[in-house]
Amino acid sequence: MTSDKLQQARSFETQYAAFIPDAERPAFHVTGAIGWINDPNGFSCYKGEYHLFFQYHPYSTEWGPMHWGHVKTRDFIRWERLPAAIAPDTDADRDGCFSGSAAELPDGRQMLMYTGVYRVRRPDGRMEEFQQQCVAFGDGVDYEKYAGNPVLDGADLPAGGSVLDFRDPKLWLEEGTFYMVAGNRTEDGSGAIRLFESADGTHWRYAATLDASCNEYGRMWECPDFFPLDGKQVLMVSPQEMTAIGLEFHAGYGVVALLGSYDKAPYRFEREAVQAVDYGTDFYAPQTLETPDGRRIMIAWMQNWATTGCKPQGCRWFGQMTLPRELSIRDGRLVQNPVRELAQYHGRRVSYKDVLLTAGATSLHGVEGRMLDMTVTVRPVDGRESYQAFKLHLAADGNCETVIRYKPASSTVRIDRTHSGFPYDIVNVRDFPVRPAGGAVKLRVVLDRYSLELFVNDGEQAASMTLYTPQSAQAVSFEVIEGAARIDVEKYSLEFEEDAQ
Ligand code: FRU
């Protein structure tokens, strides 16, 4: 049965979302029908389609009592809107349906698992927020919350686990058993990832703690995911309160991949390597699914909690997802590239080979636009690093621009949105190390109206960034500082029919 609260959210989105023109949204990145979104939730296959839910507050562009919004797709690029899926409307989740996941059950139902939140005022007047895990079952549109919710609460945690920070269950089914990982604050104030198992999805038991921050990589670990990839096991977490470590981890909200091995019998995860997942300004709370053809696809909230106050005045939607990305492991590192389905939306191809760049900015005929997929390979002239820096200027119009810069001497890439429409004193620049092969660096840029995603050297590093540059800023140019370089450019415009969101 649809509760009043859910019905109210559904009516609100139906009534008002139509007032937001398509041209004022990203062309192929998911946004909410209206209002605020954060984390991706329930990213999963169901009956041959890919479903994505998300943290959703339709009534304003601020975070508020959390609902789950809902879209689905067949190709990760064109998304169909579905009505809001769940609302905070039961005792177990009366103050919010926080992040969680979904799975297709053998009996054909879709199961959602999420964090139910309720607040209680303490005798000293402060509010305390309790977090517990709940489930709901449905048909891909409508969901019935389980009457026995919560299915997991503080009593299920091992000693020292906080009942106030216990959230974001990521669910999967394996050989008839349900497994789930969730984030939990530990006694030292930092975070751990707990693994639970269940025979039926409603009766759960704590199995093991897979790994813990021990105050090394941030504090509380949110939104975990845990999956095998190319012979390794990946534990992905979103730590709060990171302190910066070199150019690998920036301060604040980060996303960390722990690569290792997993022994299922004793539930032991052995961490072997740690790396950042995205080196840009806007990337958090990623979630993955496995496609029927065996690909591991990741999507994330393309936003940073630290800058959620920085949005265009009067905007009707806020928060967008990244482009879904295919994950793999190469040379012991997590590699990510845009889903291959993006190529189905390639329009006109423009390509240049071996263009010699000397002092000053160069434009190339046919290379411009705000919805594009472009790869630029930069090589030194005669095999020597005969330049100080290479700069790619995007979304430019004389006043505005977004810049990607590569410096061969330090082997670093910088993304810079200082002039990309943000009138705020926020982080606009990030630098990160790359590994050029034979002196050449390959920069693949996917631009949508309000974002840039960069993939360096076939996905070895990714960097995501939101921008609010006016749409009329379409120019692209290439520049070499002090010296000369040669570039190859392959650029596709991205083209969508009008009914794409
Ligand atoms: C991460 C997060 C989750 C939580 C949700 C609430 O961005 O804080 O841990 O479930 O957002 O909206």
Residues whose N, C-alpha, C, O or C-beta is under 5 A from the ligand:
A	BS01	FRU	D39 Q55 M66 F98 S99 R167 D168 E222 C223 A285
